[in-house]
Amino acid sequence: MKKSLFALAAVTAFAGAAQAQSSVTVYGILDVGYVGSNTKSTSNRGVQSKVQNSQFGSGSESTSRLGFKGTEDLGGGTSAFFTVEMALNPTSPELSGASTAKDSIQGTTNADGTFVNNRQSFVGVKQKGIGQFAIGRQYTGVFNAVGATNATQNNNITGSVLYPRTGVAGSGQESGTAFTLRASNAITFQSDSFAGFRANALYAMNNTNRTQTATAGGNTNWNGWGVGADYTWKKLYVTAQYQSFKTLDTFAVPGAATVYSGTSSVTSGVVVPTSGTISTASNLSDKQTYVGATYDFGILKAYAGWIGRKVQQDTAVAPIAAGEQVNRNAQQIGVRSFITPKVEAWGAIGTGKYKGAVGDATANFTGWQLGSNYLLSKRTNLYAIYGQTNTSSTSNTVGSAASNQYAVGVRHTF
């Protein structure tokens, strides 16, 4: 009887230890509030445009999200980990992602939504003293570095030239013009910290080779790679990142004079088909560089960063000639500080230049942002943010443009 009790106790203890070695966490952010914006632009032909917007929206300070992450101790300093994270839209029927579903009478998106917005989903293995590998959809090295050295902490209000969120087309301040945020089909490596140094790398690949009976077939290939490093010494943090992506489409008839058998449009210097099929090679190179730093003075933390991006069409894609480039670079400084134990404030200002394709001249832009948090608790805060951008240009599309955006809301993390 005693032996049976001892055996049962041993099994119970072993099961408890095994459970303690694994963990799964549900986490998320809900960010909602009032958002307003004003945009003015004037083309070189004198055409003026003005747009005003106000709404109850979400994600001004942080994109709302729901995630699951976990770790498992494999023994010997080795562990497995995973993350699955989707975006949330708490003020919309499209709770996650987007949908074309509309109210048939009102013409608004008040009908049921669909789809799931995959922010991140990856699994990996970590070895203590070496580092970790992960495979899946992940943030790029540049995104992580900008987030660590941007005084606005990559919020979604205009004003940051390192992380632009809104802007007139061709102004250099549209969302996504500064760098690539995430990479799907990617494997990443991040080393442990050695004497303050830490390295990271990324390789992404999505290649398809197609053969068709009536055409020449061809490849539809996308791949990219990135390397970076950061260094921490006392209150100083410095990071440098580089990443390069390649898009190649040789489907159908490589080298043909015509690009699309249907119609096409130009978006941010890249030809995008609106109908028809690809009928020649499209060869796009995208190179992105970032350097940034922070220093904690105690009463405030200073931030500085520079970002550069060069996108080149290596093969002629009318109306873009081979070798035509889209260039953007920007620099920004900023500070964050706790004025009181419950009140945090920040400010950032930056400048930059943007050169579009097809003969566009350089657009010079500036941006600045002010914001504040009032901490109700460790997980809940109120916020107020205002940002503004201005662009002057002699391009064919944008003569001048100015945008401002403001938001007040509440953010809760769980």
C-alpha positions, -999 to +999 in steps of 0.1 A: +000+000+000+028+024+009+046+015-023+015+023-043+011+057-026+048+065-032+045+056-069+013+077-072+031+107-056+061+103-079+039+101-110+019+132-099+051+152-092+066+142-126+034+153-144+034+186-126+071+192-135+064+183-171+035+208-172+056+235-156+081+231-185+056+242-211+035+273-212+010+290-235+000+326-232-030+345-247-022+381-251-035+412-270-042+449-273-075+468-277-070+504-288-101+525-296-109+562-297-116+592-318-095+599-349-096+630-371-075+641-401-071+668-428-053+665-461-046+691-487-028+687-520-021+708-551-009+693-584+015+711-607-015+717-630-032+736-602-057+710-593-065+712-556-079+685-533-090+687-497-102+658-476-115+659-440-122+628-420-134+620-384-145+587-369-145+564-339-116+542-349-090+518-336-053+512-335-041+548-333-013+542-308-010+504-312-027+481-337-053+461-319-044+424-319-050+389-304-022+365-301-011+331-287+025+323-278+041+294-261+074+277-251+084+242-243+115+232-225+133+204-244+161+200-219+198+208-221+191+246-226+170+239-257+134+251-260+108+253-287+085+283-292+057+296-313+036+327-320+003+332-338-010+367-339-039+384-358-050+420-361-083+431-346-107+458-357-129+463-326-149+492-343-157+473-375-176+442-386-143+429-400-130+419-366-098+407-382-086+414-417-109+429-444-141+421-462-160+433-492-193+425-474-216+455-474-250+465-462-271+462-494-292+493-486-267+516-469-237+506-490-215+505-458-195+476-444-219+469-416-226+434-428-208+404-414-170+405-420-147+377-430-110+368-433-082+368-408-053+393-408-021+372-402+003+396-384+027+369-374+028+331-373+060+312-368+076+283-349+112+280-338+139+265-316+161+283-292+195+271-277+207+289-247+241+305-253+237+305-291+204+320-302+172+310-320+158+301-354+122+306-365+102+298-397+070+315-408+056+350-413+077+374-392+088+409-387+119+420-406+151+432-390+145+468-401+110+469-386+123+457-352+152+482-353+129+511-362+105+502-334+134+502-309+148+536-320+117+556-330+104+580-304+068+575-317+072+537-311+057+530-345+022+542-337-003+546-365-007+584-365+010+605-392+042+625-384+069+599-383+092+600-414+108+567-402+074+549-401+050+569-424+013+559-421-008+584-442+000+607-470-009+618-505+002+594-533+037+605-545+045+625-514+068+598-499+047+596-468+023+569-478+021+538-456+046+512-466+070+535-485+098+534-460+106+497-456+092+462-456+075+454-423+070+416-425+082+387-446+062+356-453+079+323-460+109+334-440+135+318-418+152+341-392+181+338-368+188+359-337+219+353-316+221+356-279+239+387-266+277+385-263+295+414-246+266+436-256+266+425-293+237+407-309+233+396-346+203+388-367+196+374-401+166+367-424+160+347-456+126+346-473+117+325-504+085+319-524+094+305-558+072+289-584+083+275-618+054+271-642+053+253-675+022+257-698+015+240-731+005+271-750+032+295-737+068+295-727+059+292-690+084+307-666+092+316-630+073+337-605+099+342-578+101+363-547+129+361-523+148+383-499+175+384-472+186+406-445+214+410-419+219+432-389+235+438-355+229+458-324+251+468-295+241+478-260+265+496-237+251+509-204+225+534-215+235+535-252+218+513-278+229+512-315+216+492-344+223+488-381+202+467-405+202+459-442+177+439-462+172+432-499+142+417-518+138+406-553+107+401-574+110+382-607+082+373-631+092+357-664+058+342-671+049+338-708+072+356-732+104+369-716+119+399-734+086+409-752+080+446-757+046+446-741+042+441-704+005+435-699-021+424-725-047+444-705-045+477-686-022+487-658-015+515-634+015+529-616+016+527-578+046+541-560+067+537-592+057+501-597+034+490-625+004+470-612-019+451-636-056+460-633-067+435-660-051+412-685-021+389-681+017+393-677+035+389-710+071+398-703+097+397-676+093+419-645+125+422-625+123+443-594+151+450-568+143+465-534+172+475-511+166+489-476+191+503-450+185+515-415+208+528-387+195+541-354+204+547-318+189+556-284+205+570-252+188+571-218+196+603-199+174+593-170+150+622-171+144+615-208+154+591-236+167+604-269+161+587-302+177+591-337+175+572-369+182+573-407+165+551-433+171+546-470+153+527-497+161+521-534+136+502-556+148+495-592+131+480-622+158+460-637+138+450-668+118+476-689+081+476-678+064+504-698+062+532-690+092+525-667+125+520-684+151+495-673+172+509-645+145+534-634+145+539-596+123+550-568+144+564-540+135+575-505+156+585-475+147+602-442+162+611-409+145+617-375+152+627-339+130+625-309+126+622-272+103+603-247+100+611-210+079+604-179+069+639-167+052+623-137+050+586-127+017+584-146+022+609-174+045+600-204+051+624-233+070+622-266+080+643-296+097+636-329+107+656-359+122+645-392+129+654-429+134+634-460+134+632-498+114+610-522+121+604-559+094+586-579+097+569-612+088+580-648+106+613-646+092+625-613+113+652-596+124+650-560+098+656-533+110+671-501+090+663-470+090+670-433+071+654-404+066+659-367+045+644-339+036+651-303+019+627-280+012+618-244+000+588-223-018+589-190-014+556-172-045+544-154-028+511-145+001+490-158-021+477-186-045+506-194-038+541-205-054+571-221-036+588-250-036+620-271-015+622-303-011+649-330+010+646-361+017+666-393+035+661-426+043+686-454+056+678-489+069+702-516+076+689-551+078+697-588+066+662-599+039+656-624+015+645-597+022+664-565+030+701-564+025+703-526+007+683-499+000+687-462-016+662-439-024+663-402-040+637-380-050+636-343-064+610-320-076+606-284-084+571-270-079+543-246-055+514-249-057+482-229-032+453-230-039+418-218 
